[in-house]
Amino acid sequence: MPANTKCRRVCMRPPFERFAPEGAAESVRISLEELEALRLCDLEGLDQELAARRMEVSRGTLQRIIYSAHAKVAEALCRGKCIEIGGGNFEFAAGWCGGRPRCALCPFWSESERVLAERMKNIVKDGRIAVTEENGEVFQHFGHTRYFALYEIKDGAVAKKSTLDAEGSGHSALGGFLRDNGVDLLICGGIGSGARNFLADQHIELIAGISGPTDEAVKKFLAGDLHDDPAGSCDHHSHDAPAGECRGCGQERHRHGCN
């Protein structure tokens, strides 16, 4: 007998269940899990690996779901058919998945705000903050960072500052390098989506889109005045990196969504 198909985790309930061009007689039906896959990958901009984890399925299953959804949407648009949404093999999420970056359309935003505020509070109390650094300033390209200013925080103040040298460390990925050095929070300028996703998976908090002196950035964070800019991104493949190499997450360019 075939194995039972595992229910796919769906967060968003669709605001409408039918879209119809004038005069259309035929329709295609998109399941709730297909809509969720479209939302995560095409609207939220998550790569397929991270989207699969959000839906609690394998990457292969996520690919099959989203390819099916794309084909149905294309059929409706090109052949003038209605789109109906409903059914499928899914279960609605009972709460925030805990994933970072958060979805812009997360229905559990207030819950996630509370949890993230608690995480940041713990870092301010006793945490390790790494800041991409060049000549005392926040370096703007995470994937090309050699030096990190490391701040050890105790009871809301900097107890110790040191420098981490990522060159020659034996780590092929900067995200793994930070994880292995016990970093709780990264402050940086630009960062690619692949590296963002890797940091989120390692439970390393991120505040990107920052410029100016590293000391000032940490001071603002401790005062609660530093916030992440999800738009902060950089194309670190265009800055003298060997073709296909990504130091942000340590994988070849064709294998992930790092930009």
C-alpha positions in Angstrom: 0.0 0.0 0.0 1.3 3.5 -0.7 2.5 5.5 2.3 0.2 8.3 3.6 1.1 11.7 2.4 2.2 14.0 5.2 0.2 17.2 5.6 1.9 20.3 4.4 2.2 23.2 6.9 0.2 26.3 5.6 0.3 29.6 7.4 -1.8 32.0 5.3 -5.6 31.6 4.7 -6.4 33.1 1.3 -8.4 36.3 1.4 -10.2 35.2 -1.7 -10.9 31.8 -3.2 -11.7 32.7 -6.7 -10.3 34.9 -9.4 -12.2 35.1 -12.7 -11.6 37.0 -15.9 -14.8 38.4 -17.5 -16.6 35.8 -19.6 -14.4 32.8 -18.4 -16.2 29.5 -18.4 -13.5 27.0 -17.4 -11.3 27.1 -14.3 -8.2 25.5 -12.7 -7.9 24.7 -9.0 -4.9 25.6 -6.9 -4.6 23.7 -3.6 -3.8 25.5 -0.4 -0.3 24.0 -0.3 0.3 25.2 -3.8 -0.7 28.7 -2.9 1.5 28.6 0.2 4.5 27.5 -2.0 3.8 30.4 -4.4 3.7 32.8 -1.4 6.9 31.7 0.2 9.0 31.4 -3.0 7.6 34.0 -5.3 6.2 36.7 -2.9 8.3 36.3 0.2 11.4 35.5 -1.8 12.6 32.5 0.1 14.8 30.0 -1.6 13.3 26.5 -2.1 15.3 24.9 0.7 14.1 27.4 3.3 10.5 27.4 2.0 10.4 23.6 2.2 11.4 23.8 5.9 8.6 26.3 6.5 6.1 23.9 5.0 7.7 20.9 6.7 8.3 18.9 3.5 11.4 17.8 1.6 12.9 20.2 -1.0 11.9 17.7 -3.7 8.3 17.8 -2.6 8.3 21.6 -2.5 9.6 21.6 -6.0 6.8 19.4 -7.2 4.2 21.5 -5.5 5.5 24.8 -6.9 6.0 23.5 -10.4 2.4 22.3 -10.4 1.2 25.7 -9.1 3.2 27.6 -11.8 1.8 25.4 -14.5 -1.8 26.0 -13.3 -1.3 29.8 -13.1 0.2 29.9 -16.5 -2.7 27.9 -17.9 -5.2 30.2 -16.4 -3.5 33.4 -17.6 -2.8 32.1 -21.1 -6.1 30.3 -21.8 -8.4 32.7 -20.0 -9.5 30.4 -17.2 -10.7 31.2 -13.6 -8.4 30.3 -10.7 -10.1 28.6 -7.8 -8.3 28.1 -4.5 -9.1 25.3 -2.1 -8.6 21.7 -1.0 -5.3 19.9 -0.8 -3.4 18.0 1.8 -2.5 20.5 4.4 -2.9 21.7 8.0 -3.0 25.3 9.1 -0.2 26.4 11.4 -1.1 26.9 15.0 1.6 29.5 15.6 4.8 31.2 14.4 7.3 28.8 12.9 10.2 30.7 14.4 11.9 31.1 11.1 14.0 34.0 10.1 13.7 36.1 8.0 10.1 36.5 9.0 7.5 36.5 6.3 6.0 39.9 5.4 2.6 38.3 5.5 3.2 36.3 8.6 -0.2 35.9 10.4 1.6 35.5 13.7 3.5 38.8 13.6 2.6 39.8 17.2 3.8 36.5 18.5 7.0 36.7 16.5 7.6 40.2 17.7 7.4 39.1 21.3 9.8 36.1 20.8 12.3 38.2 18.9 12.2 40.9 21.5 13.0 38.3 24.1 15.9 37.0 22.0 17.4 40.5 21.6 16.9 41.1 25.3 19.0 38.0 26.1 21.7 39.1 23.7 21.9 42.5 25.5 22.1 40.7 28.8 24.8 38.2 27.8 25.6 37.7 24.1 28.3 37.8 21.4 27.9 40.4 18.6 30.0 40.2 15.4 30.2 43.3 13.1 31.7 43.2 9.6 34.7 45.6 9.9 37.1 47.5 7.8 39.1 50.3 9.3 36.7 50.7 12.2 33.7 51.0 9.9 30.9 48.5 9.2 32.1 46.7 6.0 29.4 46.7 3.4 29.8 43.3 1.7 29.3 40.4 4.0 30.4 37.8 1.5 33.9 39.5 1.2 34.4 40.1 4.9 37.8 39.2 6.3 37.6 40.8 9.7 34.8 40.9 12.3 34.8 43.1 15.3 33.6 40.8 18.1 31.8 42.3 21.1 31.1 40.3 24.2 28.2 41.8 26.1 27.5 41.5 29.8 24.5 43.2 31.5 23.9 45.7 28.7 27.5 46.8 28.2 30.5 45.8 26.2 32.7 43.7 28.4 35.3 42.8 25.8 36.1 43.7 22.2 38.3 41.6 19.9 38.9 40.8 16.3 38.0 37.7 14.4 40.1 37.0 11.3 38.1 34.9 8.8 41.1 34.5 6.5 42.9 31.1 6.7 40.5 29.9 9.4 39.8 26.7 7.5 36.1 27.6 7.2 34.7 27.8 3.7 31.6 29.6 4.8 31.4 32.8 6.8 28.1 31.8 8.3 29.7 28.6 9.6 32.6 30.6 10.9 30.3 32.8 12.9 28.4 29.9 14.2 31.6 28.1 15.4 32.7 31.3 17.2 29.4 31.4 19.2 28.1 34.5 17.6 24.5 35.4 18.6 24.0 38.5 16.4 25.6 39.8 13.2 25.6 43.4 12.3 26.6 44.2 8.7 26.0 46.3 5.6 24.8 44.3 2.6 24.2 40.6 2.7 22.9 38.1 0.1 19.7 36.1 0.5 21.5 32.8 0.7 23.6 34.0 3.6 20.5 35.5 5.3 18.8 32.2 5.2 21.9 30.3 6.5 22.2 32.6 9.5 18.5 32.2 10.2 18.9 28.5 10.1 21.7 28.7 12.6 19.7 30.9 14.9 22.1 33.8 14.5 20.1 37.1 14.6 20.8 39.6 11.9 20.8 43.4 11.6 21.7 44.4 8.0 21.8 47.6 6.1 24.0 49.4 8.6 26.9 51.8 8.0 29.2 53.9 10.1 31.6 53.1 12.9 31.3 49.6 14.4 31.4 50.9 18.0 28.5 53.2 17.3 26.5 50.5 15.7 26.8 48.3 18.8 26.1 51.3 21.0 22.8 51.9 19.1 21.9 48.2 19.3 22.3 48.2 23.1 20.2 51.3 23.3 17.5 49.6 21.2 18.0 52.0 18.3 19.3 49.7 15.7 17.0 47.7 13.4 17.3 45.3 10.5 16.6 46.5 7.0 15.4 43.4 5.0 16.3 45.3 1.8 19.9 45.4 2.8 21.5 43.1 0.2 24.6 43.0 -2.0 25.8 41.1 -5.0 29.1 39.8 -3.6 29.7 37.7 -6.7 30.5 40.9 -8.6 33.4 41.9 -6.4 36.4 39.9 -7.6 35.2 36.6 -6.3 36.2 33.5 -8.4 33.4 32.4 -10.6 30.8 30.3 -8.8 32.3 31.0 -5.3 30.3 32.4 -2.5 32.0 33.1 0.8 28.6 34.0 2.4 27.3 30.4 2.6 30.1 28.3 1.2 28.1 26.8 -1.7 28.5 27.2 -5.4 26.3 29.8 -7.0 24.2 27.4 -9.0 23.2 25.4 -5.9 21.4 28.1 -3.9 19.7 31.5 -4.1 22.5 33.6 -2.7 22.7 36.9 -4.6 
